[in-house]
Amino acid sequence: MEPMTLSGLIVLITVFALAIFLGFELITKVPPTLHTPLMSGANAISGITIVGALIFSNTDFNDGNPGFAAWLAFFALILATINVVGGFAVTNRMLNMIAGKRGRK
């Protein structure tokens, strides 16, 4: 594997910064009625992160000894799981609030 060059690093930082600005602009333009589907989509992406962390943590590193990468994959798995469970809990509460308002009318 070749070492990263300065121009490659600049490209990666530029793409990362553009993704941040684009994501912020897209999220702030979402109307309030679409926040629940948006949350569900974010939870699905976190689910993909869980699958990736599971695959990555199952790989043999350093001749079978878990190294830094394996611990990082385990940490990513824990955080993504917390994100998915919390996201679905918040989405469920939002849906219950909407259903409660419709039931009172």
Jmol script that loads the backbone (N, CA, C; Angstrom):
load data "model"
ATOM      1  N   MET A   1       0.843  -1.175   0.000  1.00  0.00           N
ATOM      2  CA  MET A   1       0.000   0.000   0.000  1.00  0.00           C
ATOM      3  C   MET A   1       0.887   1.237   0.000  1.00  0.00           C
ATOM      4  N   GLU A   2       0.590   2.139  -0.914  1.00  0.00           N
ATOM      5  CA  GLU A   2       1.402   3.338  -1.047  1.00  0.00           C
ATOM      6  C   GLU A   2       0.995   4.377  -0.011  1.00  0.00           C
ATOM      7  N   PRO A   3       1.963   5.185   0.443  1.00  0.00           N
ATOM      8  CA  PRO A   3       1.610   6.243   1.395  1.00  0.00           C
ATOM      9  C   PRO A   3       0.775   7.330   0.715  1.00  0.00           C
ATOM     10  N   MET A   4      -0.042   7.986   1.503  1.00  0.00           N
ATOM     11  CA  MET A   4      -0.916   9.041   0.986  1.00  0.00           C
ATOM     12  C   MET A   4      -0.086  10.264   0.627  1.00  0.00           C
ATOM     13  N   THR A   5      -0.358  10.818  -0.541  1.00  0.00           N
ATOM     14  CA  THR A   5       0.327  12.032  -0.955  1.00  0.00           C
ATOM     15  C   THR A   5      -0.456  13.240  -0.462  1.00  0.00           C
ATOM     16  N   LEU A   6       0.174  14.389  -0.524  1.00  0.00           N
ATOM     17  CA  LEU A   6      -0.478  15.617  -0.069  1.00  0.00           C
ATOM     18  C   LEU A   6      -1.680  15.955  -0.939  1.00  0.00           C
ATOM     19  N   SER A   7      -1.567  15.748  -2.244  1.00  0.00           N
ATOM     20  CA  SER A   7      -2.697  16.058  -3.125  1.00  0.00           C
ATOM     21  C   SER A   7      -3.876  15.124  -2.856  1.00  0.00           C
ATOM     22  N   GLY A   8      -3.599  13.856  -2.559  1.00  0.00           N
ATOM     23  CA  GLY A   8      -4.673  12.926  -2.214  1.00  0.00           C
ATOM     24  C   GLY A   8      -5.359  13.316  -0.919  1.00  0.00           C
ATOM     25  N   LEU A   9      -4.571  13.770   0.053  1.00  0.00           N
ATOM     26  CA  LEU A   9      -5.137  14.213   1.324  1.00  0.00           C
ATOM     27  C   LEU A   9      -5.999  15.457   1.136  1.00  0.00           C
ATOM     28  N   ILE A  10      -5.569  16.368   0.297  1.00  0.00           N
ATOM     29  CA  ILE A  10      -6.352  17.578   0.025  1.00  0.00           C
ATOM     30  C   ILE A  10      -7.672  17.220  -0.640  1.00  0.00           C
ATOM     31  N   VAL A  11      -7.651  16.273  -1.559  1.00  0.00           N
ATOM     32  CA  VAL A  11      -8.890  15.832  -2.213  1.00  0.00           C
ATOM     33  C   VAL A  11      -9.843  15.229  -1.188  1.00  0.00           C
ATOM     34  N   LEU A  12      -9.336  14.377  -0.302  1.00  0.00           N
ATOM     35  CA  LEU A  12     -10.186  13.759   0.713  1.00  0.00           C
ATOM     36  C   LEU A  12     -10.777  14.793   1.668  1.00  0.00           C
ATOM     37  N   ILE A  13      -9.988  15.761   2.086  1.00  0.00           N
ATOM     38  CA  ILE A  13     -10.491  16.811   2.979  1.00  0.00           C
ATOM     39  C   ILE A  13     -11.527  17.669   2.264  1.00  0.00           C
ATOM     40  N   THR A  14     -11.314  17.957   0.979  1.00  0.00           N
ATOM     41  CA  THR A  14     -12.278  18.741   0.209  1.00  0.00           C
ATOM     42  C   THR A  14     -13.605  18.007   0.077  1.00  0.00           C
ATOM     43  N   VAL A  15     -13.567  16.727  -0.236  1.00  0.00           N
ATOM     44  CA  VAL A  15     -14.799  15.935  -0.349  1.00  0.00           C
ATOM     45  C   VAL A  15     -15.515  15.880   0.998  1.00  0.00           C
ATOM     46  N   PHE A  16     -14.760  15.714   2.074  1.00  0.00           N
ATOM     47  CA  PHE A  16     -15.354  15.675   3.407  1.00  0.00           C
ATOM     48  C   PHE A  16     -16.037  16.999   3.743  1.00  0.00           C
ATOM     49  N   ALA A  17     -15.379  18.123   3.460  1.00  0.00           N
ATOM     50  CA  ALA A  17     -15.968  19.433   3.745  1.00  0.00           C
ATOM     51  C   ALA A  17     -17.214  19.675   2.893  1.00  0.00           C
ATOM     52  N   LEU A  18     -17.166  19.302   1.619  1.00  0.00           N
ATOM     53  CA  LEU A  18     -18.346  19.463   0.765  1.00  0.00           C
ATOM     54  C   LEU A  18     -19.505  18.595   1.242  1.00  0.00           C
ATOM     55  N   ALA A  19     -19.207  17.395   1.714  1.00  0.00           N
ATOM     56  CA  ALA A  19     -20.262  16.518   2.239  1.00  0.00           C
ATOM     57  C   ALA A  19     -20.903  17.123   3.480  1.00  0.00           C
ATOM     58  N   ILE A  20     -20.110  17.761   4.323  1.00  0.00           N
ATOM     59  CA  ILE A  20     -20.661  18.412   5.516  1.00  0.00           C
ATOM     60  C   ILE A  20     -21.593  19.544   5.114  1.00  0.00           C
ATOM     61  N   PHE A  21     -21.154  20.416   4.225  1.00  0.00           N
ATOM     62  CA  PHE A  21     -21.988  21.551   3.819  1.00  0.00           C
ATOM     63  C   PHE A  21     -23.239  21.097   3.079  1.00  0.00           C
ATOM     64  N   LEU A  22     -23.107  20.128   2.193  1.00  0.00           N
ATOM     65  CA  LEU A  22     -24.262  19.627   1.458  1.00  0.00           C
ATOM     66  C   LEU A  22     -25.262  18.962   2.400  1.00  0.00           C
ATOM     67  N   GLY A  23     -24.772  18.154   3.323  1.00  0.00           N
ATOM     68  CA  GLY A  23     -25.655  17.510   4.296  1.00  0.00           C
ATOM     69  C   GLY A  23     -26.380  18.516   5.156  1.00  0.00           C
ATOM     70  N   PHE A  24     -25.680  19.548   5.600  1.00  0.00           N
ATOM     71  CA  PHE A  24     -26.318  20.581   6.420  1.00  0.00           C
ATOM     72  C   PHE A  24     -27.402  21.307   5.638  1.00  0.00           C
ATOM     73  N   GLU A  25     -27.112  21.663   4.401  1.00  0.00           N
ATOM     74  CA  GLU A  25     -28.104  22.362   3.581  1.00  0.00           C
ATOM     75  C   GLU A  25     -29.321  21.491   3.312  1.00  0.00           C
ATOM     76  N   LEU A  26     -29.109  20.224   3.033  1.00  0.00           N
ATOM     77  CA  LEU A  26     -30.238  19.333   2.755  1.00  0.00           C
ATOM     78  C   LEU A  26     -31.096  19.112   3.991  1.00  0.00           C
ATOM     79  N   ILE A  27     -30.483  18.919   5.133  1.00  0.00           N
ATOM     80  CA  ILE A  27     -31.236  18.646   6.354  1.00  0.00           C
ATOM     81  C   ILE A  27     -32.018  19.875   6.799  1.00  0.00           C
ATOM     82  N   THR A  28     -31.450  21.061   6.661  1.00  0.00           N
ATOM     83  CA  THR A  28     -32.170  22.259   7.101  1.00  0.00           C
ATOM     84  C   THR A  28     -33.337  22.603   6.185  1.00  0.00           C
ATOM     85  N   LYS A  29     -33.348  22.084   4.977  1.00  0.00           N
ATOM     86  CA  LYS A  29     -34.436  22.376   4.037  1.00  0.00           C
ATOM     87  C   LYS A  29     -35.589  21.374   4.121  1.00  0.00           C
ATOM     88  N   VAL A  30     -35.470  20.354   4.966  1.00  0.00           N
ATOM     89  CA  VAL A  30     -36.517  19.336   5.078  1.00  0.00           C
ATOM     90  C   VAL A  30     -37.690  19.913   5.873  1.00  0.00           C
ATOM     91  N   PRO A  31     -38.916  19.831   5.337  1.00  0.00           N
ATOM     92  CA  PRO A  31     -40.072  20.318   6.098  1.00  0.00           C
ATOM     93  C   PRO A  31     -40.341  19.418   7.307  1.00  0.00           C
ATOM     94  N   PRO A  32     -40.970  19.972   8.345  1.00  0.00           N
ATOM     95  CA  PRO A  32     -41.197  19.192   9.574  1.00  0.00           C
ATOM     96  C   PRO A  32     -41.996  17.905   9.361  1.00  0.00           C
ATOM     97  N   THR A  33     -42.860  17.862   8.360  1.00  0.00           N
ATOM     98  CA  THR A  33     -43.655  16.648   8.141  1.00  0.00           C
ATOM     99  C   THR A  33     -42.810  15.484   7.629  1.00  0.00           C
ATOM    100  N   LEU A  34     -41.634  15.770   7.120  1.00  0.00           N
ATOM    101  CA  LEU A  34     -40.782  14.706   6.589  1.00  0.00           C
ATOM    102  C   LEU A  34     -39.660  14.297   7.536  1.00  0.00           C
ATOM    103  N   HIS A  35     -39.652  14.825   8.754  1.00  0.00           N
ATOM    104  CA  HIS A  35     -38.569  14.481   9.674  1.00  0.00           C
ATOM    105  C   HIS A  35     -38.604  13.015  10.093  1.00  0.00           C
ATOM    106  N   THR A  36     -39.798  12.432  10.247  1.00  0.00           N
ATOM    107  CA  THR A  36     -39.877  11.026  10.654  1.00  0.00           C
ATOM    108  C   THR A  36     -39.300  10.097   9.583  1.00  0.00           C
ATOM    109  N   PRO A  37     -39.671  10.244   8.303  1.00  0.00           N
ATOM    110  CA  PRO A  37     -39.020   9.396   7.289  1.00  0.00           C
ATOM    111  C   PRO A  37     -37.517   9.648   7.181  1.00  0.00           C
ATOM    112  N   LEU A  38     -37.105  10.883   7.415  1.00  0.00           N
ATOM    113  CA  LEU A  38     -35.675  11.190   7.378  1.00  0.00           C
ATOM    114  C   LEU A  38     -34.948  10.464   8.499  1.00  0.00           C
ATOM    115  N   MET A  39     -35.550  10.418   9.682  1.00  0.00           N
ATOM    116  CA  MET A  39     -34.952   9.685  10.803  1.00  0.00           C
ATOM    117  C   MET A  39     -34.861   8.195  10.483  1.00  0.00           C
ATOM    118  N   SER A  40     -35.889   7.651   9.846  1.00  0.00           N
ATOM    119  CA  SER A  40     -35.862   6.232   9.492  1.00  0.00           C
ATOM    120  C   SER A  40     -34.746   5.940   8.495  1.00  0.00           C
ATOM    121  N   GLY A  41     -34.536   6.850   7.561  1.00  0.00           N
ATOM    122  CA  GLY A  41     -33.433   6.679   6.610  1.00  0.00           C
ATOM    123  C   GLY A  41     -32.079   6.734   7.294  1.00  0.00           C
ATOM    124  N   ALA A  42     -31.937   7.634   8.259  1.00  0.00           N
ATOM    125  CA  ALA A  42     -30.682   7.709   9.009  1.00  0.00           C
ATOM    126  C   ALA A  42     -30.457   6.435   9.814  1.00  0.00           C
ATOM    127  N   ASN A  43     -31.533   5.869  10.353  1.00  0.00           N
ATOM    128  CA  ASN A  43     -31.404   4.609  11.092  1.00  0.00           C
ATOM    129  C   ASN A  43     -30.988   3.474  10.165  1.00  0.00           C
ATOM    130  N   ALA A  44     -31.484   3.476   8.940  1.00  0.00           N
ATOM    131  CA  ALA A  44     -31.096   2.440   7.983  1.00  0.00           C
ATOM    132  C   ALA A  44     -29.610   2.545   7.642  1.00  0.00           C
ATOM    133  N   ILE A  45     -29.115   3.758   7.508  1.00  0.00           N
ATOM    134  CA  ILE A  45     -27.690   3.946   7.231  1.00  0.00           C
ATOM    135  C   ILE A  45     -26.852   3.463   8.412  1.00  0.00           C
ATOM    136  N   SER A  46     -27.328   3.716   9.631  1.00  0.00           N
ATOM    137  CA  SER A  46     -26.613   3.207  10.801  1.00  0.00           C
ATOM    138  C   SER A  46     -26.645   1.686  10.842  1.00  0.00           C
ATOM    139  N   GLY A  47     -27.720   1.093  10.352  1.00  0.00           N
ATOM    140  CA  GLY A  47     -27.780  -0.364  10.262  1.00  0.00           C
ATOM    141  C   GLY A  47     -26.728  -0.906   9.312  1.00  0.00           C
ATOM    142  N   ILE A  48     -26.483  -0.196   8.224  1.00  0.00           N
ATOM    143  CA  ILE A  48     -25.424  -0.593   7.295  1.00  0.00           C
ATOM    144  C   ILE A  48     -24.064  -0.472   7.978  1.00  0.00           C
ATOM    145  N   THR A  49     -23.901   0.541   8.819  1.00  0.00           N
ATOM    146  CA  THR A  49     -22.665   0.695   9.579  1.00  0.00           C
ATOM    147  C   THR A  49     -22.454  -0.484  10.514  1.00  0.00           C
ATOM    148  N   ILE A  50     -23.543  -0.977  11.109  1.00  0.00           N
ATOM    149  CA  ILE A  50     -23.439  -2.146  11.987  1.00  0.00           C
ATOM    150  C   ILE A  50     -22.954  -3.359  11.198  1.00  0.00           C
ATOM    151  N   VAL A  51     -23.508  -3.563  10.022  1.00  0.00           N
ATOM    152  CA  VAL A  51     -23.093  -4.705   9.200  1.00  0.00           C
ATOM    153  C   VAL A  51     -21.613  -4.577   8.822  1.00  0.00           C
ATOM    154  N   GLY A  52     -21.192  -3.387   8.437  1.00  0.00           N
ATOM    155  CA  GLY A  52     -19.788  -3.173   8.094  1.00  0.00           C
ATOM    156  C   GLY A  52     -18.860  -3.405   9.274  1.00  0.00           C
ATOM    157  N   ALA A  53     -19.267  -2.943  10.453  1.00  0.00           N
ATOM    158  CA  ALA A  53     -18.439  -3.155  11.647  1.00  0.00           C
ATOM    159  C   ALA A  53     -18.363  -4.632  12.010  1.00  0.00           C
ATOM    160  N   LEU A  54     -19.476  -5.359  11.829  1.00  0.00           N
ATOM    161  CA  LEU A  54     -19.454  -6.801  12.099  1.00  0.00           C
ATOM    162  C   LEU A  54     -18.507  -7.531  11.153  1.00  0.00           C
ATOM    163  N   ILE A  55     -18.562  -7.179   9.888  1.00  0.00           N
ATOM    164  CA  ILE A  55     -17.678  -7.817   8.907  1.00  0.00           C
ATOM    165  C   ILE A  55     -16.221  -7.483   9.212  1.00  0.00           C
ATOM    166  N   PHE A  56     -15.964  -6.227   9.526  1.00  0.00           N
ATOM    167  CA  PHE A  56     -14.594  -5.789   9.773  1.00  0.00           C
ATOM    168  C   PHE A  56     -14.037  -6.384  11.062  1.00  0.00           C
ATOM    169  N   SER A  57     -14.880  -6.535  12.085  1.00  0.00           N
ATOM    170  CA  SER A  57     -14.387  -7.068  13.357  1.00  0.00           C
ATOM    171  C   SER A  57     -14.135  -8.572  13.286  1.00  0.00           C
ATOM    172  N   ASN A  58     -14.664  -9.242  12.272  1.00  0.00           N
ATOM    173  CA  ASN A  58     -14.465 -10.679  12.115  1.00  0.00           C
ATOM    174  C   ASN A  58     -13.167 -11.008  11.369  1.00  0.00           C
ATOM    175  N   THR A  59     -12.482 -10.024  10.866  1.00  0.00           N
ATOM    176  CA  THR A  59     -11.254 -10.231  10.105  1.00  0.00           C
ATOM    177  C   THR A  59     -10.092 -10.511  11.057  1.00  0.00           C
ATOM    178  N   ASP A  60      -9.188 -11.390  10.644  1.00  0.00           N
ATOM    179  CA  ASP A  60      -7.999 -11.670  11.449  1.00  0.00           C
ATOM    180  C   ASP A  60      -6.986 -10.546  11.269  1.00  0.00           C
ATOM    181  N   PHE A  61      -6.581  -9.964  12.366  1.00  0.00           N
ATOM    182  CA  PHE A  61      -5.581  -8.910  12.356  1.00  0.00           C
ATOM    183  C   PHE A  61      -4.352  -9.397  13.117  1.00  0.00           C
ATOM    184  N   ASN A  62      -3.194  -9.050  12.660  1.00  0.00           N
ATOM    185  CA  ASN A  62      -1.934  -9.349  13.346  1.00  0.00           C
ATOM    186  C   ASN A  62      -1.831 -10.827  13.728  1.00  0.00           C
ATOM    187  N   ASP A  63      -2.037 -11.701  12.766  1.00  0.00           N
ATOM    188  CA  ASP A  63      -1.948 -13.153  12.985  1.00  0.00           C
ATOM    189  C   ASP A  63      -2.913 -13.648  14.057  1.00  0.00           C
ATOM    190  N   GLY A  64      -4.129 -13.135  14.047  1.00  0.00           N
ATOM    191  CA  GLY A  64      -5.147 -13.597  14.986  1.00  0.00           C
ATOM    192  C   GLY A  64      -5.228 -12.809  16.276  1.00  0.00           C
ATOM    193  N   ASN A  65      -4.270 -11.946  16.548  1.00  0.00           N
ATOM    194  CA  ASN A  65      -4.321 -11.125  17.757  1.00  0.00           C
ATOM    195  C   ASN A  65      -5.099  -9.850  17.459  1.00  0.00           C
ATOM    196  N   PRO A  66      -6.108  -9.538  18.267  1.00  0.00           N
ATOM    197  CA  PRO A  66      -6.867  -8.316  17.986  1.00  0.00           C
ATOM    198  C   PRO A  66      -5.994  -7.089  18.222  1.00  0.00           C
ATOM    199  N   GLY A  67      -5.894  -6.276  17.218  1.00  0.00           N
ATOM    200  CA  GLY A  67      -5.113  -5.059  17.323  1.00  0.00           C
ATOM    201  C   GLY A  67      -6.013  -3.845  17.417  1.00  0.00           C
ATOM    202  N   PHE A  68      -5.440  -2.712  17.094  1.00  0.00           N
ATOM    203  CA  PHE A  68      -6.177  -1.453  17.180  1.00  0.00           C
ATOM    204  C   PHE A  68      -7.377  -1.440  16.241  1.00  0.00           C
ATOM    205  N   ALA A  69      -7.221  -1.984  15.045  1.00  0.00           N
ATOM    206  CA  ALA A  69      -8.318  -1.971  14.069  1.00  0.00           C
ATOM    207  C   ALA A  69      -9.497  -2.812  14.548  1.00  0.00           C
ATOM    208  N   ALA A  70      -9.223  -3.937  15.186  1.00  0.00           N
ATOM    209  CA  ALA A  70     -10.308  -4.779  15.693  1.00  0.00           C
ATOM    210  C   ALA A  70     -11.044  -4.083  16.829  1.00  0.00           C
ATOM    211  N   TRP A  71     -10.297  -3.424  17.705  1.00  0.00           N
ATOM    212  CA  TRP A  71     -10.957  -2.689  18.789  1.00  0.00           C
ATOM    213  C   TRP A  71     -11.742  -1.504  18.245  1.00  0.00           C
ATOM    214  N   LEU A  72     -11.229  -0.870  17.211  1.00  0.00           N
ATOM    215  CA  LEU A  72     -11.951   0.239  16.591  1.00  0.00           C
ATOM    216  C   LEU A  72     -13.240  -0.252  15.946  1.00  0.00           C
ATOM    217  N   ALA A  73     -13.206  -1.410  15.309  1.00  0.00           N
ATOM    218  CA  ALA A  73     -14.416  -1.988  14.723  1.00  0.00           C
ATOM    219  C   ALA A  73     -15.424  -2.343  15.808  1.00  0.00           C
ATOM    220  N   PHE A  74     -14.956  -2.872  16.925  1.00  0.00           N
ATOM    221  CA  PHE A  74     -15.845  -3.193  18.041  1.00  0.00           C
ATOM    222  C   PHE A  74     -16.492  -1.928  18.598  1.00  0.00           C
ATOM    223  N   PHE A  75     -15.714  -0.871  18.750  1.00  0.00           N
ATOM    224  CA  PHE A  75     -16.231   0.406  19.242  1.00  0.00           C
ATOM    225  C   PHE A  75     -17.252   0.985  18.266  1.00  0.00           C
ATOM    226  N   ALA A  76     -16.983   0.875  16.965  1.00  0.00           N
ATOM    227  CA  ALA A  76     -17.941   1.339  15.949  1.00  0.00           C
ATOM    228  C   ALA A  76     -19.229   0.539  16.020  1.00  0.00           C
ATOM    229  N   LEU A  77     -19.118  -0.743  16.271  1.00  0.00           N
ATOM    230  CA  LEU A  77     -20.297  -1.598  16.406  1.00  0.00           C
ATOM    231  C   LEU A  77     -21.151  -1.168  17.596  1.00  0.00           C
ATOM    232  N   ILE A  78     -20.528  -0.895  18.716  1.00  0.00           N
ATOM    233  CA  ILE A  78     -21.262  -0.462  19.912  1.00  0.00           C
ATOM    234  C   ILE A  78     -21.958   0.874  19.656  1.00  0.00           C
ATOM    235  N   LEU A  79     -21.236   1.847  19.109  1.00  0.00           N
ATOM    236  CA  LEU A  79     -21.826   3.170  18.880  1.00  0.00           C
ATOM    237  C   LEU A  79     -22.940   3.128  17.840  1.00  0.00           C
ATOM    238  N   ALA A  80     -22.767   2.359  16.780  1.00  0.00           N
ATOM    239  CA  ALA A  80     -23.813   2.261  15.758  1.00  0.00           C
ATOM    240  C   ALA A  80     -25.054   1.577  16.312  1.00  0.00           C
ATOM    241  N   THR A  81     -24.871   0.587  17.173  1.00  0.00           N
ATOM    242  CA  THR A  81     -26.021  -0.078  17.789  1.00  0.00           C
ATOM    243  C   THR A  81     -26.786   0.881  18.686  1.00  0.00           C
ATOM    244  N   ILE A  82     -26.071   1.667  19.480  1.00  0.00           N
ATOM    245  CA  ILE A  82     -26.727   2.671  20.321  1.00  0.00           C
ATOM    246  C   ILE A  82     -27.475   3.675  19.455  1.00  0.00           C
ATOM    247  N   ASN A  83     -26.880   4.079  18.346  1.00  0.00           N
ATOM    248  CA  ASN A  83     -27.514   5.039  17.443  1.00  0.00           C
ATOM    249  C   ASN A  83     -28.787   4.475  16.833  1.00  0.00           C
ATOM    250  N   VAL A  84     -28.763   3.222  16.408  1.00  0.00           N
ATOM    251  CA  VAL A  84     -29.948   2.609  15.798  1.00  0.00           C
ATOM    252  C   VAL A  84     -31.069   2.463  16.823  1.00  0.00           C
ATOM    253  N   VAL A  85     -30.753   1.936  17.999  1.00  0.00           N
ATOM    254  CA  VAL A  85     -31.784   1.737  19.026  1.00  0.00           C
ATOM    255  C   VAL A  85     -32.374   3.076  19.458  1.00  0.00           C
ATOM    256  N   GLY A  86     -31.533   4.057  19.700  1.00  0.00           N
ATOM    257  CA  GLY A  86     -32.030   5.382  20.078  1.00  0.00           C
ATOM    258  C   GLY A  86     -32.820   6.042  18.968  1.00  0.00           C
ATOM    259  N   GLY A  87     -32.374   5.879  17.740  1.00  0.00           N
ATOM    260  CA  GLY A  87     -33.090   6.472  16.609  1.00  0.00           C
ATOM    261  C   GLY A  87     -34.466   5.878  16.420  1.00  0.00           C
ATOM    262  N   PHE A  88     -34.562   4.560  16.547  1.00  0.00           N
ATOM    263  CA  PHE A  88     -35.879   3.941  16.426  1.00  0.00           C
ATOM    264  C   PHE A  88     -36.779   4.312  17.594  1.00  0.00           C
ATOM    265  N   ALA A  89     -36.225   4.494  18.784  1.00  0.00           N
ATOM    266  CA  ALA A  89     -37.032   4.911  19.934  1.00  0.00           C
ATOM    267  C   ALA A  89     -37.588   6.317  19.711  1.00  0.00           C
ATOM    268  N   VAL A  90     -36.755   7.219  19.216  1.00  0.00           N
ATOM    269  CA  VAL A  90     -37.218   8.586  18.944  1.00  0.00           C
ATOM    270  C   VAL A  90     -38.248   8.589  17.821  1.00  0.00           C
ATOM    271  N   THR A  91     -38.010   7.810  16.768  1.00  0.00           N
ATOM    272  CA  THR A  91     -38.975   7.728  15.667  1.00  0.00           C
ATOM    273  C   THR A  91     -40.308   7.181  16.155  1.00  0.00           C
ATOM    274  N   ASN A  92     -40.278   6.182  17.019  1.00  0.00           N
ATOM    275  CA  ASN A  92     -41.508   5.620  17.569  1.00  0.00           C
ATOM    276  C   ASN A  92     -42.264   6.656  18.396  1.00  0.00           C
ATOM    277  N   ARG A  93     -41.553   7.429  19.193  1.00  0.00           N
ATOM    278  CA  ARG A  93     -42.215   8.478  19.984  1.00  0.00           C
ATOM    279  C   ARG A  93     -42.824   9.545  19.083  1.00  0.00           C
ATOM    280  N   MET A  94     -42.115   9.909  18.009  1.00  0.00           N
ATOM    281  CA  MET A  94     -42.654  10.903  17.077  1.00  0.00           C
ATOM    282  C   MET A  94     -43.916  10.378  16.406  1.00  0.00           C
ATOM    283  N   LEU A  95     -43.910   9.118  16.000  1.00  0.00           N
ATOM    284  CA  LEU A  95     -45.096   8.539  15.367  1.00  0.00           C
ATOM    285  C   LEU A  95     -46.257   8.445  16.348  1.00  0.00           C
ATOM    286  N   ASN A  96     -45.976   8.129  17.615  1.00  0.00           N
ATOM    287  CA  ASN A  96     -47.034   8.094  18.618  1.00  0.00           C
ATOM    288  C   ASN A  96     -47.620   9.478  18.869  1.00  0.00           C
ATOM    289  N   MET A  97     -46.784  10.517  18.823  1.00  0.00           N
ATOM    290  CA  MET A  97     -47.288  11.883  18.992  1.00  0.00           C
ATOM    291  C   MET A  97     -48.201  12.257  17.835  1.00  0.00           C
ATOM    292  N   ILE A  98     -47.817  11.884  16.619  1.00  0.00           N
ATOM    293  CA  ILE A  98     -48.645  12.192  15.449  1.00  0.00           C
ATOM    294  C   ILE A  98     -49.952  11.416  15.521  1.00  0.00           C
ATOM    295  N   ALA A  99     -49.889  10.148  15.891  1.00  0.00           N
ATOM    296  CA  ALA A  99     -51.102   9.330  15.995  1.00  0.00           C
ATOM    297  C   ALA A  99     -52.000   9.845  17.107  1.00  0.00           C
ATOM    298  N   GLY A 100     -51.418  10.341  18.193  1.00  0.00           N
ATOM    299  CA  GLY A 100     -52.216  10.890  19.287  1.00  0.00           C
ATOM    300  C   GLY A 100     -52.957  12.148  18.885  1.00  0.00           C
ATOM    301  N   LYS A 101     -52.332  12.993  18.085  1.00  0.00           N
ATOM    302  CA  LYS A 101     -52.993  14.222  17.619  1.00  0.00           C
ATOM    303  C   LYS A 101     -54.150  13.897  16.686  1.00  0.00           C
ATOM    304  N   ARG A 102     -53.963  12.894  15.847  1.00  0.00           N
ATOM    305  CA  ARG A 102     -55.038  12.519  14.919  1.00  0.00           C
ATOM    306  C   ARG A 102     -56.198  11.862  15.660  1.00  0.00           C
ATOM    307  N   GLY A 103     -55.913  11.146  16.733  1.00  0.00           N
ATOM    308  CA  GLY A 103     -56.958  10.463  17.491  1.00  0.00           C
ATOM    309  C   GLY A 103     -57.821  11.428  18.285  1.00  0.00           C
ATOM    310  N   ARG A 104     -57.284  12.588  18.665  1.00  0.00           N
ATOM    311  CA  ARG A 104     -58.026  13.569  19.462  1.00  0.00           C
ATOM    312  C   ARG A 104     -58.985  14.399  18.633  1.00  0.00           C
ATOM    313  N   LYS A 105     -58.779  14.478  17.334  1.00  0.00           N
ATOM    314  CA  LYS A 105     -59.615  15.345  16.491  1.00  0.00           C
ATOM    315  C   LYS A 105     -60.965  14.801  16.262  1.00  0.00           C
TER     316      LYS A 105
END
end "model"
wireframe off; spacefill off
backbone 0.3
color backbone group
